[in-house]
Amino acid sequence: MLLQAYTHVKVGLGHARSLIHDRFVQVMHSETGATAAEYALLVSLIAIAIILGATHLGNSINTRLDDTATKVGPAAS
């Protein structure tokens, strides 16, 4: 009976160890994290480009409106 319990525990621990090892190998060979990092980098670069473009466009519009206001002159009272 003691030998049977020992064998059961030993087999159970061996199976658990095998599952942990298989999961570790699967995680180490997975490229999901690398893909997520690449997408994060791509999204951040696109966001930077959008912010710079919007800032430049806003400054250009502001300059044009200021030039137009200067040419029109002050409002008559």
PASEBA-1860 file (N, C-alpha, C; in nm, 3 decimals):
! residues 77
1> MLLQAYTH> 0.083/-0.119/0.000/0.000/0.000/0.000/0.088/0.126/0.000 ~ 0.192/0.129/0.079/0.283/0.243/0.084/0.355/0.258/-0.050 ~ 0.394/0.146/-0.108/0.460/0.149/-0.239/0.364/0.201/-0.346 ~ 0.239/0.164/-0.336/0.138/0.209/-0.432/0.116/0.360/-0.419 ~ 0.111/0.414/-0.299/0.096/0.557/-0.276/0.218/0.634/-0.327 ~ 0.338/0.578/-0.299/0.462/0.641/-0.346/0.464/0.647/-0.499 ~ 0.425/0.538/-0.563/0.423/0.533/-0.709/0.323/0.633/-0.765 ~ 0.208/0.642/-0.702/0.105/0.736/-0.747/0.155/0.880/-0.737
9> VKVGLGHA> 0.219/0.914/-0.626/0.273/1.050/-0.607/0.384/1.076/-0.707 ~ 0.473/0.980/-0.726/0.586/0.996/-0.816/0.538/1.017/-0.960 ~ 0.440/0.940/-1.003/0.385/0.955/-1.138/0.313/1.089/-1.152 ~ 0.238/1.128/-1.050/0.168/1.255/-1.053/0.263/1.373/-1.062 ~ 0.371/1.369/-0.984/0.470/1.477/-0.989/0.543/1.478/-1.123 ~ 0.570/1.360/-1.175/0.635/1.352/-1.306/0.547/1.411/-1.414 ~ 0.419/1.383/-1.409/0.324/1.438/-1.506/0.315/1.590/-1.493 ~ 0.308/1.639/-1.370/0.303/1.784/-1.347/0.430/1.850/-1.399
17> RSLIHDRF> 0.544/1.788/-1.373/0.672/1.842/-1.421/0.674/1.845/-1.573 ~ 0.621/1.742/-1.635/0.616/1.736/-1.780/0.526/1.846/-1.836 ~ 0.412/1.871/-1.773/0.322/1.977/-1.817/0.387/2.114/-1.804 ~ 0.455/2.136/-1.694/0.523/2.265/-1.671/0.632/2.284/-1.775 ~ 0.709/2.180/-1.800/0.816/2.187/-1.899/0.760/2.216/-2.038 ~ 0.654/2.147/-2.076/0.593/2.169/-2.207/0.542/2.312/-2.221 ~ 0.480/2.364/-2.117/0.429/2.501/-2.119/0.544/2.602/-2.129 ~ 0.652/2.576/-2.057/0.769/2.665/-2.061/0.829/2.668/-2.201
25> VQVMHSET> 0.842/2.551/-2.263/0.896/2.545/-2.399/0.802/2.618/-2.496 ~ 0.673/2.601/-2.478/0.575/2.668/-2.563/0.586/2.819/-2.550 ~ 0.601/2.869/-2.429/0.613/3.013/-2.406/0.743/3.067/-2.464 ~ 0.850/2.992/-2.450/0.980/3.038/-2.498/0.985/3.042/-2.651 ~ 0.914/2.955/-2.718/0.915/2.951/-2.863/0.803/3.033/-2.924 ~ 0.718/3.089/-2.843/0.606/3.168/-2.892/0.657/3.303/-2.940 ~ 0.603/3.351/-3.050/0.640/3.482/-3.103/0.529/3.585/-3.082 ~ 0.434/3.551/-2.999/0.322/3.641/-2.974/0.368/3.771/-2.910
33> GATAAEYA> 0.457/3.762/-2.813/0.507/3.881/-2.746/0.586/3.970/-2.841 ~ 0.666/3.907/-2.928/0.744/3.985/-3.024/0.650/4.056/-3.121 ~ 0.548/3.990/-3.164/0.452/4.052/-3.255/0.380/4.168/-3.187 ~ 0.343/4.149/-3.062/0.276/4.257/-2.988/0.369/4.377/-2.973 ~ 0.497/4.352/-2.948/0.593/4.462/-2.934/0.610/4.536/-3.067 ~ 0.612/4.462/-3.176/0.624/4.526/-3.307/0.502/4.612/-3.338 ~ 0.385/4.561/-3.307/0.264/4.641/-3.328/0.262/4.764/-3.239 ~ 0.307/4.752/-3.116/0.311/4.866/-3.025/0.406/4.973/-3.079
41> LLVSLIAI> 0.521/4.931/-3.130/0.616/5.025/-3.188/0.556/5.093/-3.311 ~ 0.490/5.016/-3.395/0.428/5.071/-3.515/0.319/5.172/-3.479 ~ 0.235/5.138/-3.385/0.127/5.228/-3.342/0.184/5.356/-3.282 ~ 0.290/5.345/-3.203/0.348/5.465/-3.143/0.410/5.555/-3.249 ~ 0.475/5.498/-3.351/0.532/5.580/-3.457/0.423/5.648/-3.539 ~ 0.314/5.578/-3.564/0.203/5.639/-3.636/0.141/5.752/-3.554 ~ 0.129/5.732/-3.423/0.075/5.837/-3.335/0.164/5.960/-3.336 ~ 0.294/5.939/-3.332/0.388/6.053/-3.337/0.373/6.128/-3.468
49> AIILGATH> 0.362/6.055/-3.579/0.345/6.119/-3.710/0.216/6.200/-3.716 ~ 0.109/6.145/-3.661/-0.020/6.217/-3.660/-0.011/6.343/-3.575 ~ 0.052/6.334/-3.459/0.065/6.451/-3.370/0.149/6.559/-3.438 ~ 0.261/6.520/-3.500/0.345/6.620/-3.567/0.271/6.683/-3.685 ~ 0.199/6.601/-3.761/0.124/6.655/-3.874/0.014/6.750/-3.830 ~ -0.059/6.713/-3.725/-0.166/6.799/-3.675/-0.110/6.929/-3.620 ~ 0.003/6.924/-3.552/0.065/7.045/-3.498/0.108/7.138/-3.611 ~ 0.171/7.080/-3.714/0.214/7.161/-3.828/0.095/7.222/-3.900
57> LGNSINTR> -0.009/7.143/-3.921/-0.130/7.192/-3.986/-0.195/7.304/-3.904 ~ -0.202/7.287/-3.773/-0.259/7.390/-3.686/-0.180/7.519/-3.692 ~ -0.047/7.508/-3.691/0.036/7.629/-3.700/0.019/7.698/-3.835 ~ 0.009/7.619/-3.943/-0.010/7.678/-4.076/-0.143/7.750/-4.085 ~ -0.249/7.689/-4.035/-0.381/7.753/-4.037/-0.380/7.881/-3.954 ~ -0.317/7.876/-3.838/-0.310/7.993/-3.751/-0.235/8.107/-3.820 ~ -0.126/8.075/-3.888/-0.049/8.178/-3.959/-0.132/8.240/-4.070 ~ -0.202/8.158/-4.146/-0.287/8.210/-4.255/-0.399/8.299/-4.201
65> LDDTATKV> -0.460/8.258/-4.092/-0.568/8.339/-4.034/-0.514/8.472/-3.981 ~ -0.395/8.468/-3.920/-0.334/8.594/-3.872/-0.302/8.686/-3.988 ~ -0.249/8.631/-4.100/-0.219/8.713/-4.217/-0.346/8.774/-4.276 ~ -0.452/8.695/-4.281/-0.579/8.744/-4.333/-0.635/8.854/-4.244 ~ -0.625/8.837/-4.113/-0.675/8.937/-4.020/-0.595/9.066/-4.031 ~ -0.466/9.055/-4.054/-0.383/9.174/-4.070/-0.420/9.250/-4.197 ~ -0.446/9.177/-4.306/-0.480/9.241/-4.433/-0.618/9.304/-4.429 ~ -0.712/9.242/-4.358/-0.847/9.297/-4.349/-0.845/9.425/-4.265
73> GPAAS> -0.767/9.423/-4.159/-0.758/9.538/-4.072/-0.856/9.529/-3.957 ~ -0.852/9.625/-3.870/-0.942/9.621/-3.755/-1.088/9.646/-3.797 ~ -1.176/9.597/-3.721/-1.320/9.614/-3.750/-1.359/9.758/-3.726 ~ -1.446/9.806/-3.815/-1.494/9.945/-3.799/-1.596/9.951/-3.687 ~ -1.587/10.056/-3.612/-1.680/10.073/-3.499/-1.805/10.144/-3.543
END
